[in-house]
């Protein structure tokens, strides 16, 4: 039997006769976890330790009688609530009277009737369970009331409540600060007198949304470009949010409440998020996302004016060994010195970006002669070979560079980068500390790519696609709250091919659409198997950008849910930020269709893309998944920690659930919990597992009740 705290009920038998203990244990087997004490002098301490629900207490025992033990129990506040049932061969009324007088809840006489004894104990266990549940409910209600009061006073948003005539009945401290009114002075006054709203441009008074909410009995959003004038300072702050009417259980309107906040903070946060998401934290250079935008712009401009774009991919020779031998801190200082030295010879129109630990990309737009980029590469080689001084010591570095040109080497930004990578590979093969241009011979790499594409198509046709599953965990209690479906391909020889080797190719070639369909089908099939096994667990499926814009995706998902008898709540779609912003209008429409069906939407790898507050507000997603690249180093890199903290604050402010990817240690888990992130996944809990292994993991793990 489960007690009020959700654990198995506990029963303690106190009797100096082993035969009596054995008989009672056998009679009451299965009702509770049973413990015993055969020495009455140890009964009280054992009760303190176990805190049992019921104590079965023999009356006549040597040294200390059952009555004396009961008196000790009832006089101690820790044990007084434990139900005591006396067991005795004395059936006289005097013994039963004394038992009840000492505070026992029942008296059972010997010889014992199995059925009656078991039923009495069971009834008292139920009474204990109900009493504890009632006590817990009272504590919960009191705590909830206190929590609501504290929340209203401590919440980051301003809150004002009114009656049905828009007369103020409550203001929290934030509302007092923003309006310039103290609650004691504002109570009894009209909302229009206390909240001075006006249009940002015209400065004309704006209708308070609480007036409309009361009049039309609906939720009303604050007008766009609205600002609030502070009574004391006369300063105006841009505000936004909404008002809503309040009804009682009979549907009678009691008043209304308005919640609003200073948008200036959100704009500052958006600016910070934009910089963090688009720039490298160590060097301040553009990262891969911003690089891609700059490169696209350069290529478009070159096409218009019939010029070339040069791309140099730079890699520090043997930097890993330098980093490992001297330490990461010194390695970071050397990187910063290198960046400063490179920037000293670059023109304003050049873009230098950092795309990896020791990899940089340089965009040289508007090239009329190839010699221009060749001369720049020579200058870079020359200055990089000069010693770098840190803390009085000198260190030598050299660079390998690969160069490709648009449009002669490639017709687009992605291909240009890929060809520069091929040229860089050649420079390293030739001995490093040099630069190489892309050539036709290097095009053999493209042939190999074509062969990989054909192998990928063949694997799909031969059904060698597998779905492995990685659990999502509630960080606070370790409960498994979901699973992410991750695609794997089985090679002809039986080995697994890493997604790194086929996902980018699949996305580039469009194979990601049939591949993604297979993953969706297999994930839903697996979820149906869980449900047949009595396990209800939502599964998340990654949706690539090409899939997301496929008009048949919604129909496919509806069909799969119906075919496998799954509720929409059992499916979550994970979409990257890049996929979402490709067509904002269509994206918002598609997301609303999925959400209307009850399907959750998560933004995968959040923080590595555009991370726009405007897009988050427009798209109304359910989950933000913090990219593992930030989580991995958050304990050692203060910038990564700042990014994670900022994302958590953003998710909390917008009431979006947060899942941290790449949780690898208990320290990660503790740090994320402290920041307020509730959920995580990573190798600390489990690597992605095949379906059968994952089922075993579920059976062995903690599942939601």
TIFITI-929307 format. One record per residue: y, z, x of N, C-alpha, C in turn; residue in three letters. Coordinates in pm, whole numbers, plus 50000, padded with zeros to 5 digits. Each point is the difference from the previous one (the first is absolute). Layout:
TIFITI-929307
YZXYZXYZXala/...
END
This chain:
TIFITI-929307
498805000050085501205000049915501255000050089unk/500984991949964501224998850080501045009549946unk/500655007750090501015009549955501364993349988unk/501035008149969501334994649975500634993250118unk/499575003050121500584993750120499294987250039unk/499024995849919499294987650028498815001850091unk/499665012550037498875002650088498855005949918unk/498855000650061498845005949935500255014949979unk/499665005149879500165014349972499145008150096unk/500435012550024499315008750096499575012949931unk/498785004450031499455011949937499435008950110unk/500315013349993499535009650100499115010349932unk/498785001450050499065010049948500015012050096unk/500215012249943499985012250080498865008949948unk/498955001250077498815007649957499235004150124unk/499495012550002499275004550118498534996049997unk/499554993549890498604996049987499884984850020unk/499344995450107499844985550024499344992849883unk/499045006849934499314993649887500984996849888unk/500945009449973501004997649895500914988450038unk/500394999450128500874989050046499294986749983unk/498734999550039499244987549990499874995749855unk/499715009849909499844996649858501294994649941unk/501125006750027501294995349948500384986450058unk/499764997950129500334987250063499234988749935unk/498735002649968499174989549937500474997449858unk/500345010549926500464998549861501314992149991unk/500885002450095501364994449992500184987650087unk/498904994750053500084988350087500714988349932unk/500944993950070500714988349948501315003249931unk/500225012649960501255003549934501155001550099unk/499685004450120501055002650099499375000950138unk/500875000550102499515003150133499745015150007unk/498775003950031499585014049989499925006550139unk/500655011550012499945008250120499525014049961unk/499545008050095499535013449967500325009750112unk/500035012749962500175011150092499005010849958unk/499205005350094499025010449966500455013850044unk/501255001050045500565012850042501335001949927unk/500055009649910501195001749914501265003150081unk/499845005850120501185003150081500674987450056unk/499274988949999500554987350050500514990949888unk/499805004549876500314991349886501484996649992unk/500865010250019501434997649985500514990050103unk/499635001550128500464990850104499474985849976unk/498764999349952499444986649969500764993449885unk/500405008149903500784994749888501364995150046unk/500625007750092501284995650055499854986650071unk/498904998450071499774987650077499704988149909unk/499135002049901499544988849917500934996849883unk/500655010749947500794998349878499164993149891unk/498865005949965499124993549902500605000449860unk/499494991449914500435000249860499385011849927unk/498745003350029499285010849932499235008150104unk/499965013249978499145008850081498985006549906unk/498714998250026498935006849928499695012850079unk/500265011749938500035012550074498985009949944unk/499065003950084499045010349960500735013549997unk/499605008649904500695012949988499485010150101unk/498685001850001499445010450085499604994150135unk/500795003650103499724995850137500305011650093unk/499305000950114500245011050094501394999250064unk/500495011250045501295001750068501184998049904unk/500094988449937501124996949910499464993649874unk/500295005849885499514994649873500784987649960unk/499444993049903500704988249949501335003549938unk/500105011949934501275004149942501075001750108unk/499625005750114500955002050109500464986650059unk/499054990550012500364986650050500974993349904unk/499715001349869500864993849899501415005950005unk/500075013350020501315006450008500814994550117unk/499334998150116500694994050115500524986049968unk/499164992249935500384986149967501194999649906unk/499995008449898501064999649899501305006150050unk/499935008450104501225006150053500684991350106unk/499354989550041500594991250101500544987349932unk/501294996750020500584988349932499324986950038unk/499354999450114499364987550043498724997549923unk/499305010949962498694998449935500005004249854unk/501125004749949500015005649865499654989949891unk/500274987150026499734989949896498564994950001unk/499195004550095498604995850005499255006549884unk/499264991949926499205005349888498795007450055unk/499825012449951498865008350042499045001649882unk/498734997250024498955002149899499015009950060unk/499815011549930499055010150048498594996249957unk/499065002150091498584998149973499325013550018unk/499265004849898499375013150013498805001249908unk/499035008450045498855003049915500365010449894unk/501135006750019500475009849901500694992549887unk/499445000849884500574992749886500705009249902unk/500125012850040500675009449911501464995949980unk/500525003849884501384996449965500995005950099unk/499685011650056500905006450095500224991350124unk/498924993950051500134991550118500824987449968unk/499734994249884500754988049962501475003349980unk/500285011749938501395004249979500725002050134unk/499345007150092500615002450131500234987050076unk/499064990749986500154987150069501264992949954unk/500174999649869501194993349946501275007850033unk/499895013350004501165008250033500464997750142unk/499094997350090500374997250139500604986050018unk/500024992049896500644986850008499044988350003unk/498695002749979499044989049996500214991649875unk/499614987550007500144991149885498734999649917unk/498895004950056498744999449925499015009750063unk/498925002549924498935009050044498694993549960unk/499104997950097498704993849972498925009950040unk/499155003349902498955009750026498704993650043unk/499275007450082498674995850040498975005949903unk/498864993149980499604987350065500874988449951unk/500214990250090500924989049972499344989249915unk/500734995549899499594988349923500654987850065unk/499204990950052500524988650078501094992349925unk/499704996149878500934991449925501305007349971unk/499875012949955501215007549965500835002950125unk/499335004150108500725002850125500744987750050unk/499334988849999500624987650049501194996049912unk/499835001349868501074996149908501225009050015unk/499765013350016501135009150017500804996750127unk/499274998050109500684996750125500754986849988unk/499364990349935500644986949983501285001349918unk/499965008149894501195001749917501145006550079unk/499655009950081501055006650079500554990750110unk/499154991450052500504990050095500994990749933unk/499684996149876500924991349925501325007249974unk/499905013049963501235007649977500845000950128unk/499335002350112500725000450128500664986650029unk/499234989449974500544986650025501244997549915unk/499935003649871501154998049910501185008750042unk/499725012350041501095008950043500714994650124unk/499204995350095500604994550122500774987249971unk/499454991849909500694987649965501335003149932unk/499985010349910501245003949932501025005350100unk/499535008250093500905005450102500584988850086unk/499154990550034500464988750080501024991749925unk/499774998149869500934992249918501365006949993unk/499975013349984501275007349994500774998750131unk/499265001350110500654998450130500574985950016unk/499224990149952500434986150013501264997449918unk/500025005549877501174997949914501235006550061unk/499835012350052501145006850063500484992550124unk/499044995450078500364992550121500674986949966unk/499484993449893500584987149961501425001649950unk/500235010849924501355002749951500955002450117unk/499555008150096500825002750117500214987350082unk/498924992050011500094987750078501014990249938unk/499974999049867500934990949932501445004550022unk/500225013249992501355005050021500484997450142unk/499115002850096500354997650140500204985150025unk/499134991749938500104985550018501344994849951unk/500405004449882501274995349945501175004150089unk/499905011950061501085004750085499974994050139unk/498804996050045499864995150137499804985050009unk/499814993549886499744985750003501154992550065unk/499684989250066501034992550071500954992449909unk/499634998149872500844993049905500805009949916unk/501134995449949500805008049908499384999349861unk/499995011349930499425000849866500985007049907unk/500294993849886500855006049898499294998549865unk/499955010949923499414999649866501095002849898unk/499864993749881500975002149892499265002249869unk/500765004549900499435000749865500224986749932unk/499734999349871500094987249928501444995049987unk/500985008750025501414995749994500564997050139unk/499124998750097500394997050139500785011450063unk/499775012149951500645011850059499055005850105unk/500515002850119499185003950113499375013849979unk/498685000650027499255012649990499405004250133unk/499984991050099499425003450131500504990250105unk/500235005250120500314991850117499305006150120unk/499394991750085499415005650121501044999550114unk/499745006650111501005000650109500464986450050unk/499104990150005500414986750047501024994049905unk/499775001849870500954994849901501355007150015unk/499975013050027501255007250021500764994250119unk/499274997450108500644994850122500584986249977unk/499264991449930500454986149984501154998849901unk/499995008249894501074999049900501225008550035unk/499795010550083501105009150029500145011049897unk/499075000749905500025010349895498925010350028unk/500315012849984498985010350001499385000849861unk/498715003649996499305000449871500695009649903unk/500455011350050500635009949912501244994549930unk/500704990750066501194993949939499664987849917unk/498894993450033499654987549930499255002449871unk/499315011549990499245002949878500935000049879unk/499584992849895500804999149879500984988549999unk/500114992850112500924988550006499244987049982unk/500714989649961499384986949977499614993650133unk/498934992549997499544993050120501044990450053unk/500804994149911501014990350042501145006750076unk/500225012949973501065007350071499555004150140unk/498725003350012499485004950128499594988650092unk/499384989749944499574988450080501014988849985unk/500864998550098501034989649994499454987350064unk/499424991249919499404987750048500974988449984unk/500004991150100500864988349990499374988350074unk/500474988049971499514987950066500554999350143unk/499144996150093500404999650141501164990450022unk/499964988249937501034989850024501275002549919unk/499845001049866501175000949912500585014049991unk/499215010350036500395014149990500205004449856unk/499534991849905500085003849860498875009549964unk/500245009549907498955009649963498744992949949unk/498855005650037498714994649955499395009549897unk/499284994049906499325008149898498885008050065unk/499995012849973498945008450056498674996549932unk/498964997450078498724996149941499415010649908unk/500415012750015499465010449912500514998249857unk/501194994349986500544997149866499134989649931unk/499664989350074499154989549943498605005249974unk/499495008450090498655005349981499915008249872unk/501045008049971500015008049878500194991349876unk/500874990050013500294991549884498824991149965unk/499364994150103498924990549975498625006050017unk/499945012750040498735007350016499014992250087unk/500474996150118499174992950097500515002950140unk/499174996450099500415001650140501054989550032unk/501085004250064501104990950032500325001150149unk/499994988850070500334999850143501514999850018unk/500445006050109501425000150032500454985850035unk/501224996749962500534986650026500014997150149unk/499804987150034500074995950140501425001750052unk/500125002150131501305001550064500835011049932unk/499335011349976500685011349937500255010850104unk/501135006949991500295010650094500485012449927unk/499775011550062500355013049942501155006150079unk/501035004249929501175006050063499845015250002unk/500125005950118499905014550014501295006649952unk/499855010249916501165006749940500915006350105unk/499435005650105500785007450099500604991150108unk/499164990950055500464991850113500604986849956unk/499734995949874500424987049946499374988250075unk/498995003150084499274989550068498924994549908unk/499734987050012499004993549915498764996850082unk/498855001849939498724997050064499194990949908unk/499424989450058499164991049920498755007449955unk/499714999249872498855007249944499174990549915unk/498755004049981499144992449909498865008949954unk/499434996749890498785005649942500084998849850unk/499485009549922499894997649856500055013049922unk/500194998349867500005011249906498914997749897unk/499495011049945498934998949902500145011149896unk/499724996949872500025010549897498805009250014unk/500135012349949498935009850002499595003149857unk/498704999549972499495002549866499035011750002unk/499915007249885499005010549991498684994049952unk/498995008649977498674995149965500004992849865unk/501015002849916500074993449870500854987450003unk/500464996250118500794987850013501475001949969unk/500455012349987501425002649973500755000650133unk/501114992550008500764999450124500735013250023unk/499845005550120500615012750036501244998350086unk/500114988650063501104997650091499654988650094unk/500585000250117499724989550098500195005550141unk/499474992550095500115004050141500344987650083unk/500845001750098500364989050089499695004250144unk/499394991050073499655002250140500684989050081unk/500745003750103500714989950079500095004550145unk/500294990750089500105003250141500984990750069unk/500385004050118500964992450081499274988450065unk/500384987849964499344988250055500404997650144unk/501105006150043500424998250138498955004650098unk/499295010949967498935004750087498864990050005unk/499694994249884498934990149996500364987650081unk/501264996149994500434988450078499905002950149unk/500385012250038499895003850142498545000150043unk/499135005149911498585000350030499454985850011unk/500484991249911499544986050005500414993450131unk/501225003150044500474994350127499145004950115unk/499705013149999499165005650105498604994149996unk/499454999049879498664994349985499964985550047unk/501074992649967500044985950040499994998650152unk/500795008650067500034999350146498665004150059unk/499435011149948498715004750052498914989649980unk/500084992849888498944990549968500154986950076unk/501204997150048500244986950061500295000650150unk/499985011950056500315001150142498975008950070unk/499784997050123499105008150084500685013350031unk/499265010949985500595013250013500355003750144unk/499284994750095500245003650140501204992650058unk/500044987149977501024991750066501164996149909unk/499835001649868501044995749908500014985049977unk/499044992850060499944985449982499414996549863unk/500274987949950499334995649878498485000850017unk/499325003549890498545000150005499464986749947unk/498724999549974499354987549961500574994349870unk/500305009049905500524995449871501344993050017unk/500925006750067501334994150020499914987750090unk/499125000250099499794988450087499624987749917unk/499085002049906499544988749919501184993749923unk/500855008649942501174994849928500934992250093unk/500275005550116500904993250095499414986650045unk/498704999850022499364987850046500014989249892unk/499765004149877500064990549888501394993949989unk/501025008550010501384995049992500314990450114unk/499565003550121500264991450115499354986449983unk/498764999849949499304987249981500684991549893unk/500455006449890500704992449896501304993950053unk/500735007950078501264995050055499744988850100unk/498985001350083499694989550098499644987049931unk/499305000949888499634987949927501254993049946unk/500975008049956501214994249941500874993050105unk/500055005650122500914994450102499254992350108unk/498694997949979499194992250093500025006150140unk/499745012950008499895006950127498625006450011unk/499755007150109498715006650021500195015249997unk/498915006849973499955014750009498955003550104unk/500395008250096499045004550100499515014149970unk/498745002150021499425013249977499275004550126unk/500395011650052499335005650118499275012849959unk/498715000150022499205011949977499795006950135unk/500515012350013499975007350127498995011449994unk/499265001750108499035010950008500095006150140unk/500095013450007500105006850130498615000150064unk/499924995150120498714999350070499465013950030unk/498735002249962499285012450032500765012549956unk/500744998849890500795011549958499125011649954unk/498864996949945499095010549953499625009550115unk/499694994150114499625008350115501185008450047unk/501194993949997501205007250039500255011749904unk/499844997349872500215010149897498995011450011unk/498744996450021498945010050007500125008750125unk/500414994050110500055007550126501265008550011unk/501114995249946501275007250015500375008249877unk/499374997049886500315007449877500864991749906unk/499855002549872500714992149899501515002250004unk/500425012050032501445002550003500694991350105unk/499434999550119500574991550104499874985349961unk/498884996549937499844986249954501084996249902unk/500345009149909501074997249902501354998250070unk/500275008250101501264998750073500084986550071unk/498884995650057499994987050067500244988749900unk/499415001349881500224989849897501484999249963unk/500635011649984501425000249964500864993950111unk/499655002750125500764994150112499824984950004unk/498774995449971499754985749998500834993149892unk/500055006349881500764994149889501484998850038unk/500545010550058501424999450041500234988850101unk/499054998450092500164989650102499904986149937unk/499104998349906499884987049932501254996949919unk/500515010049929501194997849917501224996450084unk/500005004150126501154997250085500154985150032unk/498914992349985500094985650031499884991449875unk/499905006149883499864992349877501354997349936unk/500064989149926501204996449925499945006549862unk/501145001349933500025006449868499094993149898unk/499834986950013499194992849901498505001750023unk/499605005350115498585002450027499525012249922unk/498744999849963499385011649934498845004850086unk/500075012650042498905006350073499355010349908unk/498714998749979499285009049909498805006050071unk/499625012049957498785006350052498944999649890unk/498854994050031498964998549898498745007850033unk/499985006750113498835007950038500385009750109unk/499015007350052500275009950103500754994350118unk/499534988950056500654994050116500254985149978unk/500104995949874500234985949965501384998349937unk/500694989850045501334996849950500064985249965unk/500894996749910500224985949963501484997150013unk/500314988850060501394995750016500194986649930unk/500964999749906500334987549931501244994050065unk/499884987550042501114992650059500344988649905unk/501005001649912500334989549904500924989350060unk/500094989049929500984989650033499864995050144unk/498774995450034499744994650134500194984849998unk/500804995150091500164985450011499164994450114unk/499795007950108499204995950114498935010650028unk/498764995450027498905009450025500295008650122unk/500804994550093500315007750121500715013149969unk/500665000749885500725012249965499045012049990unk/498894997949931499065011149982499205002450127unk/499784989350079499315001650128500855008450095unk/501304997250003500905007850086500055014649957unk/499995002449866500045013749951498725007350040unk/498854993249990498735006350038499995003550148unk/500574991450083500085003050143500885012250026unk/501115000849927500905011650017499305012949959unk/499224999349890499265011949954498985004350105unk/499294990250057499025003350104500685006550119unk/501144994950037500695005050118500475014449980unk/500655002949888500545013549981498895010249972unk/498874995449942498925009449969499275004450126unk/500054991750105499305003550125500785010050085unk/501285002049967500795009950073499545014149960unk/499885009150097499475013449970500815007349892unk/499305008049922500625008549898499985014450051unk/501125006949989500095013650053500035010149886unk/499085009750005499945010949903499845013150076unk/500925009349978499965013150066499904998950153unk/500734990550055500044998650144498844992250060unk/499044995949918498864992350050500114985549950unk/499464990850082500074985949966498634994949957unk/500024991549897498774994249945500184985049984unk/498934992750027500054985449992499244995149876unk/500564990049937499364993549885500194985050011unk/499124992849934500164985449990499644995949858unk/500454988149963499774995149864499234986950003unk/499114998449901499404987049972500624995049871unk/500284986849994500704994449884499344987249953unk/499954998549868499554987549940501134994149919unk/500224987050014501154993549936499524988849909unk/500544999649879499754988749910501334995649939unk/500044987449960501244994149950499824994449860unk/501015002449917500044994049866500984988450005unk/499664988349944498784996849924498944992750082unk/500214998350132499074991950078498625006350011unk/499925013350008498715006750013499455005249867unk/500885002249905499555005949874500984996549890unk/499504999649877500844996449886500465012049919unk/499685012150045500405011849925500005012350089unk/500575011049948500165012150079498675006150041unk/499065000749907498715006250033499274992250108unk/499994986849985499324991650100500715001050135unk/501315001049996500775001350123499605012650076unk/499875010949927499575012650062498584998950054unk/499154993449924498614998750043499894991750127unk/500774989350007499954991450118500615007150122unk/501015008149978500555007950111498955009850051unk/499195005449909498935009150039498954992750084unk/499704987649962499054992050078500564997750141unk/501304996950007500624997750131500025012850083unk/500215011349936499975012850071498615002850056unk/498994996749924498635001950046499744991850126unk/500534987850001499844991550117500725005850121unk/501215005549978500765006050111499235011750060unk/499335007749917499215011250052498774995150076unk/499394989449947498834994650069500354994550137unk/501214995050014500424994050127500515010450100unk/499915012749966500335010350097501155009049963unk/500554998649880501105008549952501294997650081unk/501035007649962501304999350068500534985750005unk/499904993249886500454986049990500214996549854unk/500514987949974500134995349862499354986349988unk/499474997349881499354987149971500504994849867unk/500124986649993500324993349874498714996549927unk/500084999649868498864995549920499754985250029unk/498734996150006499654986050026498904995649905unk/499714986949999498954994649913498645006050034unk/499795002650130498715005650039499755013549933unk/501075007049982499845013049934499634998449854unk/500164988449949499624997349862498525002049973unk/499245001450104498575002949981499825013149923unk/500965008850017499945012449924500064997149850unk/500764989949965500104996449859498664994949947unk/499274993050084498674995249961499075011849974unk/500075009850088499185011949980500375007149870unk/501285000049972500445005949875499404992649881unk/499964986850007499404992149892498525003549984unk/499345002050112498595003649993499815013749934unk/500915009350030499915013149937500254998949850unk/500894991049962500274997949858498754994949929unk/499314990550062498794994749939498935010949990unk/499915008550100499035011049996500325009749887unk/501285002249978500415008949892499634994249864unk/500224987249983499644993649873498485000449979unk/499254998150109498555000249989499505013949963unk/500655010450055499615013749968500235003249853unk/501084994749945500265002149857498954992849916unk/499704987650038499004992349924498625006550008unk/499675006350113498685006250018499975014449952unk/501095004749939500085013749946499705010450108unk/500664998850115499865010250104501235009150001unk/500645001049885501185008649986499555013649948unk/500455010450065499665013649959501285008049974unk/499875009749914501115009149973499615013850051unk/500755004950099499825013750047501095008649936unk/499755012849989500885008949926500435011750085unk/501305002949993500545011550073500635009549900unk/499655012950004500495009449898501485003250017unk/500645002749886501345005849999499835014749963unk/500715008750071499755014249990501265007549957unk/499825009949915501085009549972500115009450119unk/501134999650070500145007450125499915015149979unk/500415004849883500055014449977498625006249987unk/499064992849934498705006349974498814991450039unk/500244988250058498894991750047499274992649890unk/500534999949878499344993049889500174984950018unk/498914992549977500054985450008500654994849873unk/501164993450012500734995649880499944984849981unk/499364992950090499914985649988499364993950123unk/499894986849999499424992950114500694986550014unk/500164995550123500574986850026498884990450039unk/499964988549933499004989850030500514991350115unk/499214999150105500394992550120498964989350029unk/500464987850020499094988750016499434999450141unk/498734996850007499324997750127499154987549986unk/499784992950112499154988050000498835002450094unk/498814996949949498795001550080499714986950071unk/499925000450133499724988150079498564995549977unk/499714987850043498644995149984498995008550076unk/500455006050109499095008450079499905014349948unk/500695002849889499915013149938501115009550037unk/500834996750098501095008850040501214997949909unk/500885010149996501194999249917501164993950077unk/500774991749932501214994150058501195008449956unk/500845003950093501175008249968500994992149915unk/500655006749903501024993249918501134994150085unk/500255006150115501054994850088499714985750041unk/498714996350002499614986750046500004989549889unk/500115004449873499964989649896501085001449892unk/500595011949980501015001549895501244991450027unk/500605000550122501174991450024499704985349980unk/498824995650045499624986049982499824996749853unk/499395009249925499804997849857501334998949927unk/500975008350038501304999449935500724987150033unk/499894995650125500704987950042499434987549935unk/498684999949979499344987949948499845000049849unk/500335011149932499825000649856498625004749958unk/499115002150099498665004849967500065014249944unk/501135006550019500135013849953499835001049849unk/500294989249925499885000749853498545001149958unk/499094990850041498595002049963499405012550064unk/500445003350121499495012150066500435012449923unk/501265000349959500505011449922499305001349866unk/499674988649938499295000449872498635006650017unk/499314996550109498685005950027500135015150016unk/501035004450074500195014350022500265007149867unk/500844994049914500265006049869498725001449919unk/499204989449999498765000149923499065010950052unk/499815000350130499075009750058500515014449983unk/501315001850010500565013549982499785005049857unk/500204991149902499795003949860498515002649973unk/499144991750057498565002249985499615013750056unk/500555003450116499675012850061500525011649916unk/501204998349944500565010649917499145002249876unk/499474989149945499125001249884498745007850036unk/499474997850122498825007550044500325014950011unk/501205003250051500385014250008500015006349861unk/500574992749904500105005749867498635002449939unk/499054990850026498645002149951499375012250064unk/500455003350122499485011850069500795012649963unk/500944998549904500775011649955501215003050083unk/500444990550083501155002150089501154991249955unk/501115006149963501194992549962501015000950114unk/500204989050068500854999850118500744986750006unk/501345000049999500734987450009499824993250134unk/499974986749999499844992450123501254991450021unk/500484999550123501194992150035499554987250069unk/500654989049962499674987050059501284993750054unk/499954995450124501154993450060500174986049940unk/501234996949962500324986949944500984993150094unk/499574988750056500864992650093501134993249924unk/501024995750075501174993749938499604987749919unk/499114991750055499584988049928499255003549872unk/499205010650003499295004449879500995004949895unk/500995007650046500925006249906500794989649921unk/500274988750061500754989449930499084990549925unk/498695002350008499034991649928500045003549852unk/500364990749912500135003149857498695004249934unk/498874997050063498725003549938499545014250034unk/500775007250085499565013150046499885009949884unk/501005000549912499975009649890498814997649909unk/499744987449968498854996849915498685003950065unk/499914997850131498785003750072499775015049993unk/501055007850022499855014649998499645004949861unk/500654994649897499665004049863498544997049970unk/499524988450044498594996249978499055009750072unk/500335003450125499135009050077499945013949938unk/501165005149956500025013249938499165000349872unk/500134989249922499234999349875498514998350028unk/499664991450096498604997250031499285012650049unk/500685007950081499365011850059500355012849926unk/500704998549885500335011549915500755010750079unk/501014995650073500835009050079501365001549932unk/500525012050001501375002049951500974995450108unk/501194995149961500974995650101500355010750101unk/499905012849960500325011050092499055000650119unk/498844993249988499035000150108500294989450106unk/501114992649985500344989450096501445001650046unk/500204999150130501345000250058500144987950091unk/501134993149988500264988350084500985003950110unk/499644996850125500865002850114500634986950047unk/501334999850000500754987950034500985003450111unk/500174991050096500955002450109501424997649953unk/500955006150071501414998049965500394985250009unk/499474993150101500344985950019499574991849880unk/498835003249944499514992749883500915002449880unk/500535012249989500815003449883501344992949999unk/500624998150117501374994950001500084984850011unk/498864993250005500054985550015500664993449880unk/499785005549881500644994949877500265012049911unk/501135007050019500225012749930499904999049849unk/500554989349942499954998649855498594999149947unk/499214991250061498614998449958499195012550033unk/500325006450112499295012150039500175010849894unk/501245002249956500265010449900499244997149871unk/499944987249961499284996249878498515002550016unk/499454996050116498575002050025499655014750003unk/500825008050068499735014450008500035006549863unk/500964995949917500095006049866498774996549917unk/499434988050022498784996349928498845008850042unk/499875002450130498925008750048500185014249949unk/501225005250010500255013749956499805001549850unk/500334989449924499775000449855498515001449969unk/499174994650088498555001249982499495013750044unk/500845007850068499575013150048499484999950142unk/500254988950073499534998650138501095005050095unk/499635008850093500965005550095500314989850110unk/501225000950052500454991150108500425008550119unk/499474996850116500375007050124500614990050098unk/501035004650072500564991850108499295004150128unk/499254990750058499215002750119500884998850125unk/499665007750103500704999550129501505001949983unk/500415009349912501425001949974500725004750125unk/501164994450023500795003350118500014989150103unk/499034990549989499944989150097500684987449949unk/500375000149870500634988249942501465002549972unk/500444996449878501425000749969500435013849954unk/499085007649939500245013949960501335001549926unk/500264991349904501274999949929499955009149878unk/501015008949988500075008649882500224991749874unk/500784989450014500244991549883498704994049949unk/499174995350092498734994149958499095010649939unk/499965012050061499165010649945500415003449857unk/501295000749978500495003249867499694988749902unk/500144987650046499754988549913498524998649966unk/499145002450100498584997249981499245011649937unk/500495012250013499385011749937498515001150034unk/499735001850128498605001450044499565014649984unk/498695002250012499425013349979499765007650130unk/499714992650108499565006450124500674993350120unk/500395008050098500424994950131498965004450102unk/499474990450076499055003250105500734999350135unk/500165011550062500735000750127499154993650109unk/500564990150068499224992350097499485008950113unk/498764997150041499345008150101500714999650135unk/500774989550025500704999250128501025011250015unk/500555004949889500925011250003499255013250004unk/498945001049920499245012549992499335003150133unk/499484989650065499235002050123500775007850106unk/501274996550019500775006150109501065009949949unk/499925003849873501065008549945500075013750067unk/498885004550058499985013150064500594999850140unk/500094988150059500524998950136501274991650010unk/500284992549897501184991250000500955004549890unk/501145005450037500915005549900500544989249908unk/500074987750048500464989149914498984996949892unk/498734999450038498954997949900499985011549900unk/500205012250051500035011649910501174998749901unk/501154995450052501164998449913499754989549893unk/499304989250038499694989549903499095005549891unk/498945007150041499085005749902500745009649907unk/500835008650058500755009649919500924992949902unk/500664989550047500914992549914499254993449884unk/498844994250030499214993649895499525010249898unk/499585011850049499545010549907501155004449910unk/501185002250058501165003849920500354989249899unk/499904987550043500284988849910499024999949883unk/498705001450032498995000249894500205011449904unk/500325011950054500215011649914501214997949909unk/501084994650056501214998249921499804989849889unk/499104990450021499754989749899498725002849921unk/499405011850025498795004249929498884989650016unk/499804995750124498944990750033498985007350086unk/498724998649966498945006750077499964994450142unk/499585008450095499994996250142498595001650057unk/499564989850071498715000550070500264996450146unk/499655009050090500184997350144498734993550055unk/500174988550064498874993250062499875004550146unk/498794999250053499775002950141500005014750034unk/499595008749905499885014350031498775001950089unk/500235004450122498915000750098499675014250045unk/500905009549975499765013650049500455010149895unk/499555012450019500445010949913501505002350015unk/500524997350121501435001650022500804990049917unk/499484987649990500644990249911500045005249858unk/498865005049954499905004849862500995011249975unk/500085009650090500905011449982501474995549999unk/500354990850091501394995350006500394992549874unk/499084991949949500294992349878500155009449880unk/499145010149992500105009749891501345007350005unk/500425003550120501275007250016501174991449954unk/499914986950024501074990949959499984997449849unk/498875002949935499924997749856499174988149959unk/499284994150095499114988849967498685005849950unk/499574995849881498845006349936498684993450033unk/500014987250035498734992950014499944992650133unk/498774997650047499834993050126498644993550010unk/499874991150097498714994050032500004996850149unk/498834999850058499904997150142498695005050056unk/499834997950130498735003250065499755015050009unk/501035008249977499775014449998499065003749886unk/500044992249892499125002749887498784990950003unk/500204987350024498874990850008500504986150040unk/499194992950077500284986050024499594992149876unk/500404987349986499514991949888498474999050004unk/499375002549887498545000849993499434989349908unk/498804994650033499314991349905499755007449869unk/499754992449893499925005849866499005011349991unk/498794998250054498975010349990500385012550078unk/500554998150121500435011450080501155007449931unk/500874992449934501135006349932499525008349881unk/498964995449932499445007849890499485013350052unk/499334999850115499525012550059501185009050037unk/501074993950049501215007650033500565006849874unk/500014992649887500515005749876499145011849954unk/498704998250009499095010749957500225012650084unk/500264998050131500185011450089501425005549997unk/500964992049952501415004150005500465007149876unk/501305002649997500615006849886500594989549906unk/499555000249875500484990549901500885007249899unk/500954992849939500855006549899499175004649881unk/500435011149940499265005549887500144990849879unk/
END
